[in-house]
Amino acid sequence: MTRTVAHVIVDALKELGVQHVFGVVGDALNPLTEAIRTTEDLDWVGCRHEEAAAFAAGAQSQLSGTLGVCMGTVGPGSVHLLNGLYDAAKSHAPVLAICGQVPLAELGSDYFQEVDNDLLFRDVAVYRATVTSPEQMPRMLESAVRAAISRSGVAVLTIPGDLGDQEVPQDRPARFALDRPVTRPDDPALAEAAELLNAASRVTLLVGRGARDGRDDVLRLADHLAAPMVLTLKAKEGFEGDNPFQVGQTGLIGNPAAAHAMEHAEALLMLGTDFPYRDWYPEGVKVVQIDTSEERLGRRVPVDVGLAGDVGATLRALLPLLDEAPDRAHLDDAVKRFGSWQEGQGRLADPRHEHRWTGKLRAVFDNRDHEIRPEALAAAVDAHAADDAIFTSDTGMATVWLSRFVSMHGSRRLIGSYNLGSMANAMPQSIGAQLWAPERQVVAFCGDGGLSMLLGDLMTIKTYRLPVKLVVFDNRRLGMVKLEQEQAGLPEFGTELDNPDFAAVATALGITGIRVTDPDRMDDAVRRAFAMPGPVLLDVLTNPEEIAVPAKPTAAQGWGFAIAKLKENLPSREG
């Protein structure tokens, strides 16, 4: 029996192992959604906003390492996918977006809802094409999927509304021939890198998510070189737990021990990372970088030796050429500094901890209303969450607290919008995560600003009975923006949020809502929320004045913060 364009696409997705397609239905997608409805083992997940659908598909791709799929109907439906697709693209997650389009005969006529998808997705997609004839199938689908997977990016395939039901004249099964080779540099390049590293008495590793598959090799290298291991945020997953060499993260959300380990190295070895913040790289050190992508070598900091290849395969070839470190002082010092910093952070996580200020400074800086400390909330979540929990986090202060107080031990997983830096990602990503792993606990660190943006997709969680635990850091602020303003010496402006009672909103939508305002009841509330079946939204009112001190605070930042606080306490135009 000859299949239609829609059935060719849906059958191929099933054969690829895709289990969920996220989107919002629309007339241009009707042939595709009908094909999904009649196909076993492939489920349609109807979202309330296409941006949430794209985030959910990207989350599944990042967690599974395989293809995520979302759909948007003609015009605005496709436009709404864009931000979530940008997140997938910058996270190097293979995602296929199937977009509706006006009927073939109306293309180019400025028809109702017509948008040029090939132009719209030009910047975000590694592949984009509009199918204009059934004879192009399944060839164009094969090209789209190969591009997404081989280039770890977004492919957009546009299907006009009157094409999906047309039969494919030369029907055949789709063939994808997907195979990723494992590569390593040639021997002369390895010898050059070994010579540089052997000449350095202190080596520090900067490890990113791209090294995760080579974890055992990275640990052997760190031990051999007695090298402290600085992690990027995305490398928390895979490298933080059971690792005596790691000293946390650098950068604005990092810690002084990691910054010290970077600055006092004679050689920096970058493994699977494209860490973008130039100000946090050390100066005057030799740099070796290993990455699968040649274009990323030297992009952030000048490198003396760039090695293009898989981290694990490259290290297995490099390690026999390296001398064992004669002493472990550099590593021991970094680990000791990191331990001291962690002890201080532990005190901040005490729900009753208070800053000790006097006089007017106390009135400006202190937690005057004894609101819940966000550090304490994050630490409580860490204590009560499962060892195989999957975490998502909104961009902003929610991610700061997660990075400092939640440990990725056991088989915990972590995803967020860590390259695009979008708001509103944590909740929709948790949808994709929970559907991907229905037996695992999924915890979303939600900012109040981010949650508000896509609040409607709480109904998606309710509709599909997803037992996601949404932890809302409700500080009534765009907290990261507030901190950025104050560090620049500017008074807080435009960041205050007039929030509803999120727990009451959740309850009205059919989700268990718990609101916490008392620090003494916070830990028990987290425990109860995690023990409950089904979805739970935990709305925790946290101290909006809490700040996160960066790894290397500058005098200018401190002075700017003081000036901002003085300005904030002066009468305003409305006063």
C-alpha positions as semicolon CSV with decimal commas, in nm:
position;residue;x (nm);y (nm);z (nm)
1;M;0,000;0,000;0,000
2;T;0,142;0,338;-0,102
3;R;0,190;0,571;0,194
4;T;0,124;0,941;0,220
5;V;0,388;1,204;0,293
6;A;0,263;1,225;0,653
7;H;0,286;0,849;0,708
8;V;0,634;0,833;0,558
9;I;0,748;1,094;0,811
10;V;0,573;0,938;1,109
11;D;0,686;0,583;1,029
12;A;1,044;0,705;0,998
13;L;1,028;0,882;1,334
14;K;0,905;0,563;1,497
15;E;1,187;0,361;1,338
16;L;1,436;0,617;1,472
17;G;1,313;0,547;1,823
18;V;1,133;0,879;1,871
19;Q;0,861;0,832;2,133
20;H;0,711;1,180;2,167
21;V;0,627;1,464;1,933
22;F;0,558;1,798;2,105
23;G;0,347;2,075;1,957
24;V;0,017;2,255;1,917
25;V;-0,228;2,118;1,660
26;G;-0,337;2,321;1,358
27;D;-0,495;2,267;1,020
28;A;-0,167;2,258;0,829
29;L;-0,051;1,975;1,059
30;N;-0,372;1,770;1,039
31;P;-0,233;1,495;0,813
32;L;0,070;1,456;1,041
33;T;-0,119;1,453;1,368
34;E;-0,369;1,204;1,224
35;A;-0,080;0,978;1,124
36;I;0,059;1,005;1,479
37;R;-0,284;0,926;1,625
38;T;-0,300;0,599;1,432
39;T;0,060;0,493;1,500
40;E;0,151;0,285;1,804
41;D;0,450;0,370;2,026
42;L;0,465;0,732;1,908
43;D;0,271;0,981;2,119
44;W;0,154;1,333;2,049
45;V;0,210;1,569;2,344
46;G;-0,016;1,870;2,306
47;C;0,138;2,178;2,467
48;R;-0,021;2,516;2,535
49;H;0,258;2,710;2,363
50;E;0,493;2,601;2,085
51;E;0,793;2,749;2,266
52;A;0,731;2,499;2,547
53;A;0,709;2,221;2,286
54;A;1,049;2,312;2,145
55;F;1,205;2,328;2,493
56;A;1,058;1,986;2,577
57;A;1,189;1,831;2,255
58;G;1,532;1,983;2,316
59;A;1,534;1,844;2,670
60;Q;1,464;1,493;2,547
61;S;1,740;1,525;2,290
62;Q;1,994;1,643;2,548
63;L;1,905;1,366;2,790
64;S;1,886;1,083;2,537
65;G;2,155;1,191;2,293
66;T;1,910;1,118;2,013
67;L;1,661;1,311;1,802
68;G;1,395;1,531;1,964
69;V;1,091;1,630;1,758
70;C;0,846;1,920;1,776
71;M;0,587;2,066;1,544
72;G;0,432;2,405;1,478
73;T;0,152;2,486;1,239
74;V;0,155;2,749;0,969
75;G;0,271;3,104;1,047
76;P;0,253;3,202;1,415
77;G;0,270;2,838;1,525
78;S;0,608;2,800;1,360
79;V;0,728;3,141;1,478
80;H;0,654;3,041;1,839
81;L;0,899;2,749;1,813
82;L;1,190;2,980;1,752
83;N;1,325;3,049;2,102
84;G;1,313;2,685;2,208
85;L;1,486;2,587;1,885
86;Y;1,759;2,845;1,946
87;D;1,815;2,683;2,284
88;A;1,849;2,341;2,122
89;A;2,086;2,480;1,860
90;K;2,315;2,647;2,114
91;S;2,301;2,334;2,331
92;H;2,411;2,124;2,031
93;A;2,100;1,908;2,064
94;P;1,969;1,735;1,750
95;V;1,608;1,844;1,705
96;L;1,376;1,808;1,408
97;A;1,109;2,076;1,379
98;I;0,827;1,998;1,137
99;C;0,641;2,313;1,040
100;G;0,314;2,366;0,859
101;Q;0,280;2,595;0,560
102;V;0,008;2,744;0,340
103;P;-0,118;2,534;0,045
104;L;0,129;2,486;-0,237
105;A;-0,063;2,701;-0,485
106;E;-0,057;2,994;-0,240
107;L;0,315;2,996;-0,166
108;G;0,463;3,339;-0,229
109;S;0,127;3,515;-0,248
110;D;0,129;3,675;0,099
111;Y;-0,151;3,435;0,190
112;F;-0,319;3,438;0,533
113;Q;-0,059;3,338;0,798
114;E;0,211;3,278;0,535
115;V;0,565;3,307;0,672
116;D;0,881;3,218;0,480
117;N;1,003;2,940;0,710
118;D;1,322;2,882;0,514
119;L;1,414;3,245;0,580
120;L;1,277;3,251;0,936
121;F;1,489;2,958;1,052
122;R;1,798;3,046;0,851
123;D;2,012;3,140;1,151
124;V;1,899;2,867;1,389
125;A;1,893;2,560;1,163
126;V;2,174;2,353;1,016
127;Y;1,917;2,235;0,760
128;R;1,594;2,391;0,642
129;A;1,380;2,308;0,340
130;T;1,022;2,317;0,217
131;V;0,881;2,002;0,061
132;T;0,702;2,096;-0,260
133;S;0,639;1,752;-0,413
134;P;0,565;1,404;-0,273
135;E;0,844;1,275;-0,494
136;Q;1,094;1,446;-0,263
137;M;1,009;1,205;0,015
138;P;1,169;1,034;0,200
139;R;1,489;1,187;0,061
140;M;1,438;1,531;0,217
141;L;1,344;1,379;0,550
142;E;1,662;1,170;0,542
143;S;1,869;1,481;0,470
144;A;1,706;1,673;0,755
145;V;1,759;1,398;1,012
146;R;2,118;1,331;0,903
147;A;2,199;1,701;0,929
148;A;2,046;1,735;1,275
149;I;2,225;1,432;1,417
150;S;2,561;1,459;1,241
151;R;2,591;1,832;1,312
152;S;2,421;1,825;1,653
153;G;2,177;2,097;1,561
154;V;1,828;2,190;1,448
155;A;1,671;2,080;1,120
156;V;1,347;2,239;1,000
157;L;1,128;2,061;0,747
158;T;0,829;2,260;0,621
159;I;0,523;2,073;0,488
160;P;0,248;2,266;0,305
161;G;-0,097;2,187;0,440
162;D;-0,220;2,017;0,122
163;L;0,090;1,801;0,077
164;G;0,075;1,575;0,382
165;D;-0,216;1,367;0,250
166;Q;-0,061;1,314;-0,095
167;E;0,076;0,971;-0,176
168;V;0,449;0,918;-0,230
169;P;0,483;0,768;-0,582
170;Q;0,815;0,592;-0,521
171;D;0,758;0,484;-0,165
172;R;1,039;0,313;0,022
173;P;1,157;0,291;0,384
174;A;1,369;0,585;0,498
175;R;1,740;0,507;0,532
176;F;1,950;0,723;0,762
177;A;2,288;0,545;0,786
178;L;2,378;0,721;1,110
179;D;2,723;0,650;1,247
180;R;2,949;0,883;1,440
181;P;3,319;0,803;1,407
182;V;3,554;0,831;1,704
183;T;3,858;1,038;1,611
184;R;4,186;1,145;1,764
185;P;4,472;1,373;1,650
186;D;4,778;1,238;1,474
187;D;5,092;1,144;1,666
188;P;5,301;1,460;1,598
189;A;5,025;1,681;1,744
190;L;5,001;1,457;2,051
191;A;5,378;1,472;2,097
192;E;5,370;1,852;2,082
193;A;5,098;1,866;2,346
194;A;5,285;1,622;2,567
195;E;5,603;1,828;2,547
196;L;5,418;2,141;2,657
197;L;5,242;1,968;2,946
198;N;5,557;1,790;3,065
199;A;5,737;2,124;3,088
200;A;5,472;2,267;3,324
201;S;5,503;2,205;3,697
202;R;5,137;2,300;3,762
203;V;4,860;2,191;3,528
204;T;4,491;2,277;3,573
205;L;4,210;2,109;3,379
206;L;3,905;2,301;3,256
207;V;3,648;2,032;3,185
208;G;3,324;2,072;2,993
209;R;3,028;1,858;2,901
210;G;3,204;1,743;2,584
211;A;3,437;1,532;2,798
212;R;3,159;1,336;2,968
213;D;3,194;1,019;2,759
214;G;3,565;1,015;2,847
215;R;3,513;1,052;3,224
216;D;3,738;0,762;3,326
217;D;4,018;0,888;3,101
218;V;3,985;1,242;3,242
219;L;4,008;1,112;3,600
220;R;4,317;0,907;3,515
221;L;4,475;1,215;3,358
222;A;4,397;1,433;3,663
223;D;4,554;1,176;3,892
224;H;4,861;1,136;3,670
225;L;4,923;1,511;3,645
226;A;4,800;1,590;4,000
227;A;4,583;1,849;3,828
228;P;4,283;2,019;3,990
229;M;3,973;1,993;3,775
230;V;3,767;2,309;3,722
231;L;3,421;2,228;3,588
232;T;3,189;2,424;3,367
233;L;2,828;2,432;3,482
234;K;2,729;2,174;3,222
235;A;3,007;1,943;3,342
236;K;2,859;1,921;3,692
237;E;2,662;1,633;3,551
238;G;2,910;1,353;3,504
239;F;3,211;1,501;3,685
240;E;3,099;1,643;4,019
241;G;3,015;1,320;4,198
242;D;3,281;1,077;4,323
243;N;3,564;1,295;4,195
244;P;3,849;1,388;4,434
245;F;4,006;1,621;4,177
246;Q;3,716;1,861;4,106
247;V;3,713;2,206;4,264
248;G;3,384;2,338;4,132
249;Q;3,318;2,607;3,876
250;T;3,479;2,930;3,773
251;G;3,308;3,238;3,632
252;L;3,040;3,458;3,786
253;I;2,869;3,161;3,952
254;G;3,198;2,996;4,047
255;N;3,415;2,992;4,357
256;P;3,754;3,136;4,463
257;A;3,924;2,795;4,473
258;A;3,852;2,727;4,107
259;A;3,963;3,079;4,010
260;H;4,286;3,033;4,209
261;A;4,355;2,696;4,043
262;M;4,319;2,860;3,701
263;E;4,533;3,164;3,783
264;H;4,821;2,971;3,943
265;A;4,859;2,710;3,670
266;E;5,155;2,704;3,435
267;A;4,949;2,514;3,179
268;L;4,574;2,496;3,120
269;L;4,431;2,186;2,954
270;M;4,078;2,243;2,817
271;L;3,874;1,927;2,765
272;G;3,547;1,935;2,571
273;T;3,458;2,290;2,665
274;D;3,376;2,613;2,485
275;F;3,359;2,815;2,810
276;P;3,280;3,161;2,669
277;Y;3,384;3,408;2,938
278;R;3,722;3,545;2,837
279;D;3,773;3,745;3,157
280;W;3,792;3,424;3,357
281;Y;4,078;3,265;3,164
282;P;4,426;3,301;3,316
283;E;4,688;3,514;3,147
284;G;5,045;3,414;3,072
285;V;4,989;3,037;3,074
286;K;5,034;2,774;2,806
287;V;4,705;2,634;2,677
288;V;4,621;2,297;2,523
289;Q;4,264;2,240;2,402
290;I;4,094;1,917;2,299
291;D;3,760;1,935;2,119
292;T;3,574;1,741;1,853
293;S;3,518;2,063;1,659
294;E;3,819;2,229;1,499
295;E;3,636;2,562;1,476
296;R;3,614;2,580;1,856
297;L;3,989;2,544;1,906
298;G;4,125;2,879;2,020
299;R;3,790;3,053;1,989
300;R;3,782;3,173;2,352
301;V;4,149;3,197;2,441
302;P;4,466;3,165;2,230
303;V;4,588;2,804;2,239
304;D;4,942;2,682;2,198
305;V;4,836;2,335;2,089
306;G;4,488;2,252;1,956
307;L;4,388;1,888;1,928
308;A;4,078;1,800;1,723
309;G;3,929;1,472;1,838
310;D;3,714;1,294;2,092
311;V;3,834;1,365;2,445
312;G;3,844;1,002;2,558
313;A;4,024;0,867;2,251
314;T;4,268;1,159;2,254
315;L;4,355;1,119;2,622
316;R;4,411;0,745;2,584
317;A;4,670;0,822;2,320
318;L;4,817;1,121;2,508
319;L;4,849;0,975;2,858
320;P;5,142;0,736;2,783
321;L;5,342;1,037;2,662
322;L;5,296;1,238;2,984
323;D;5,531;1,240;3,283
324;E;5,377;1,173;3,622
325;A;5,362;1,483;3,840
326;P;5,656;1,486;4,088
327;D;5,440;1,640;4,364
328;R;5,074;1,707;4,432
329;A;5,099;2,047;4,600
330;H;4,901;2,232;4,330
331;L;4,616;1,982;4,350
332;D;4,619;1,960;4,729
333;D;4,611;2,338;4,767
334;A;4,315;2,371;4,528
335;V;4,120;2,094;4,699
336;K;4,187;2,247;5,041
337;R;4,070;2,590;4,924
338;F;3,759;2,436;4,772
339;G;3,678;2,254;5,096
340;S;3,708;2,576;5,294
341;W;3,478;2,756;5,052
342;Q;3,224;2,473;5,077
343;E;3,225;2,501;5,455
344;G;3,138;2,869;5,426
345;Q;2,862;2,790;5,180
346;G;2,727;2,536;5,425
347;R;2,685;2,810;5,683
348;L;2,495;3,020;5,429
349;A;2,261;2,726;5,375
350;D;2,157;2,730;5,740
351;P;1,795;2,850;5,732
352;R;1,859;3,066;6,041
353;H;2,186;3,216;5,920
354;E;2,187;3,593;5,932
355;H;2,443;3,846;5,815
356;R;2,600;4,042;6,099
357;W;2,582;4,409;6,021
358;T;2,552;4,710;6,246
359;G;2,383;5,046;6,225
360;K;2,249;5,166;5,893
361;L;2,432;4,899;5,693
362;R;2,232;4,633;5,872
363;A;1,910;4,806;5,769
364;V;2,025;4,814;5,407
365;F;2,173;4,470;5,362
366;D;2,019;4,238;5,620
367;N;1,732;3,996;5,581
368;R;1,508;4,226;5,780
369;D;1,188;4,027;5,734
370;H;1,358;3,692;5,807
371;E;1,255;3,556;5,470
372;I;1,367;3,217;5,348
373;R;1,725;3,202;5,228
374;P;1,748;3,070;4,869
375;E;2,070;2,889;4,966
376;A;1,877;2,699;5,233
377;L;1,604;2,606;4,987
378;A;1,854;2,473;4,732
379;A;2,035;2,275;5,002
380;A;1,706;2,123;5,120
381;V;1,621;2,018;4,766
382;D;1,965;1,859;4,735
383;A;1,912;1,667;5,059
384;H;1,567;1,533;4,973
385;A;1,599;1,471;4,598
386;A;1,663;1,122;4,466
387;D;2,012;1,009;4,366
388;D;1,888;0,963;4,009
389;A;1,684;1,284;3,992
390;I;1,682;1,492;3,675
391;F;1,718;1,865;3,740
392;T;1,627;2,157;3,517
393;S;1,695;2,518;3,606
394;D;1,578;2,857;3,487
395;T;1,840;3,106;3,377
396;G;1,923;3,351;3,656
397;M;1,956;3,317;4,030
398;A;1,782;2,977;4,036
399;T;2,077;2,839;3,841
400;V;2,325;3,011;4,075
401;W;2,172;2,842;4,378
402;L;2,158;2,506;4,203
403;S;2,520;2,532;4,090
404;R;2,641;2,599;4,443
405;F;2,415;2,384;4,658
406;V;2,298;2,087;4,453
407;S;2,544;1,804;4,398
408;M;2,525;1,596;4,082
409;H;2,616;1,272;4,259
410;G;2,487;0,928;4,172
411;S;2,317;0,923;3,833
412;R;2,162;1,268;3,860
413;R;2,118;1,461;3,537
414;L;2,114;1,836;3,471
415;I;1,992;2,048;3,182
416;G;1,915;2,415;3,141
417;S;1,945;2,700;2,895
418;Y;2,315;2,732;2,973
419;N;2,428;2,854;2,631
420;L;2,133;3,061;2,509
421;G;2,049;3,185;2,858
422;S;1,675;3,198;2,797
423;M;1,422;3,254;3,070
424;A;1,121;3,021;3,106
425;N;1,306;2,701;3,016
426;A;1,299;2,495;3,337
427;M;0,930;2,404;3,348
428;P;0,889;2,300;2,980
429;Q;1,220;2,114;2,988
430;S;1,091;1,921;3,287
431;I;0,795;1,810;3,072
432;G;1,027;1,655;2,817
433;A;1,245;1,505;3,090
434;Q;0,956;1,342;3,278
435;L;0,811;1,187;2,963
436;W;1,157;1,059;2,869
437;A;1,210;0,901;3,213
438;P;0,866;0,842;3,370
439;E;1,008;0,640;3,660
440;R;1,262;0,902;3,767
441;Q;1,214;1,209;3,981
442;V;1,224;1,537;3,788
443;V;1,287;1,862;3,975
444;A;1,260;2,204;3,810
445;F;1,436;2,503;3,970
446;C;1,199;2,776;3,852
447;G;1,250;3,148;3,880
448;D;0,929;3,338;3,940
449;G;0,990;3,550;3,631
450;G;1,063;3,249;3,412
451;L;0,766;3,047;3,533
452;S;0,533;3,340;3,466
453;M;0,630;3,353;3,099
454;L;0,497;3,008;3,006
455;L;0,260;2,957;3,297
456;G;-0,006;2,807;3,071
457;D;0,195;2,489;3,022
458;L;0,135;2,395;3,382
459;M;-0,181;2,257;3,221
460;T;0,034;2,029;3,005
461;I;0,184;1,886;3,324
462;K;-0,164;1,839;3,468
463;T;-0,316;1,695;3,151
464;Y;-0,048;1,427;3,114
465;R;-0,029;1,364;3,492
466;L;0,344;1,423;3,500
467;P;0,481;1,395;3,857
468;V;0,718;1,689;3,812
469;K;0,826;1,880;4,123
470;L;0,837;2,253;4,048
471;V;1,039;2,447;4,306
472;V;0,972;2,820;4,263
473;F;1,231;3,064;4,398
474;D;0,977;3,337;4,455
475;N;1,180;3,649;4,536
476;R;0,939;3,879;4,349
477;R;1,230;3,995;4,136
478;L;1,422;3,943;3,817
479;G;1,705;3,862;4,055
480;M;2,001;3,832;3,820
481;V;1,913;4,158;3,647
482;K;1,881;4,325;3,987
483;L;2,228;4,204;4,083
484;E;2,376;4,318;3,752
485;Q;2,227;4,663;3,796
486;E;2,358;4,698;4,149
487;Q;2,709;4,577;4,063
488;A;2,718;4,853;3,802
489;G;2,625;5,111;4,065
490;L;2,267;5,146;3,941
491;P;1,965;5,133;4,168
492;E;1,725;4,849;4,112
493;F;1,474;4,945;3,843
494;G;1,212;4,750;3,651
495;T;1,292;4,419;3,819
496;E;1,013;4,396;4,077
497;L;0,742;4,142;3,998
498;D;0,383;4,163;4,118
499;N;0,344;3,787;4,157
500;P;0,031;3,590;4,226
501;D;0,023;3,314;4,483
502;F;0,172;3,050;4,253
503;A;0,062;2,768;4,483
504;A;-0,299;2,891;4,460
505;V;-0,267;2,913;4,081
506;A;-0,141;2,556;4,070
507;T;-0,426;2,440;4,293
508;A;-0,679;2,608;4,066
509;L;-0,527;2,420;3,772
510;G;-0,553;2,083;3,948
511;I;-0,190;2,060;4,064
512;T;-0,094;2,029;4,429
513;G;0,033;2,369;4,541
514;I;0,230;2,437;4,859
515;R;0,323;2,791;4,965
516;V;0,605;2,840;5,216
517;T;0,682;3,166;5,397
518;D;0,833;3,040;5,726
519;P;1,202;2,936;5,727
520;D;1,131;2,684;6,004
521;R;0,878;2,503;5,785
522;M;1,071;2,508;5,462
523;D;1,265;2,180;5,496
524;D;0,955;1,983;5,589
525;A;0,767;2,137;5,297
526;V;1,036;2,020;5,054
527;R;1,027;1,672;5,206
528;R;0,647;1,655;5,178
529;A;0,644;1,786;4,822
530;F;0,892;1,522;4,706
531;A;0,703;1,244;4,884
532;M;0,369;1,328;4,722
533;P;0,254;1,144;4,410
534;G;0,177;1,349;4,104
535;P;0,285;1,702;4,015
536;V;0,360;1,951;4,293
537;L;0,436;2,324;4,275
538;L;0,631;2,445;4,579
539;D;0,610;2,824;4,597
540;V;0,881;2,941;4,837
541;L;0,906;3,311;4,921
542;T;1,279;3,380;4,932
543;N;1,481;3,681;5,037
544;P;1,507;3,919;4,738
545;E;1,816;4,089;4,885
546;E;2,030;3,774;4,883
547;I;2,335;3,807;4,661
548;A;2,583;3,560;4,515
549;V;2,944;3,674;4,546
550;P;3,141;3,586;4,229
551;A;3,464;3,387;4,237
552;K;3,680;3,700;4,200
553;P;3,486;3,999;4,332
554;T;3,641;4,328;4,225
555;A;3,664;4,655;4,412
556;A;3,461;4,818;4,137
557;Q;3,180;4,566;4,184
558;G;3,180;4,618;4,561
559;W;3,179;4,996;4,527
560;G;2,907;4,981;4,264
561;F;2,693;4,763;4,490
562;A;2,735;5,005;4,782
563;I;2,647;5,306;4,566
564;A;2,341;5,124;4,428
565;K;2,217;5,043;4,777
566;L;2,254;5,404;4,885
567;K;2,059;5,519;4,578
568;E;1,787;5,264;4,644
569;N;1,737;5,403;4,993
570;L;1,712;5,765;4,879
571;P;1,366;5,908;4,804
572;S;1,256;5,833;4,448
573;R;1,054;6,054;4,216
574;E;0,743;5,887;4,351
575;G;0,848;5,942;4,714
